């Protein structure tokens, strides 16, 4: 799965399928696009991220 990595306030990061980050929570921004990432469904963290992106369109993490 190809996604975009963004950084937000207070060291928060997010992965999203939206290259503009328009679906990221505004209250946790401002968001800055960092780079594209490819998720391979390897390990529980990536599996959880993929599930959250599938459900919400994004995944936030510290």
HELIX and SHEET records of a PDB file:
HELIX    1   1 UNK A    9  UNK A   11  5                                   3    
HELIX    2   2 UNK A   26  UNK A   28  5                                   3    
HELIX    3   3 UNK A   43  UNK A   56  1                                  14    
SHEET    1   A 4 UNK A  32  UNK A  38  0                                        
SHEET    2   A 4 UNK A   2  UNK A   7 -1                                        
SHEET    3   A 4 UNK A  13  UNK A  16 -1                                        
SHEET    4   A 4 UNK A  58  UNK A  61 -1                                        
END                                                                             
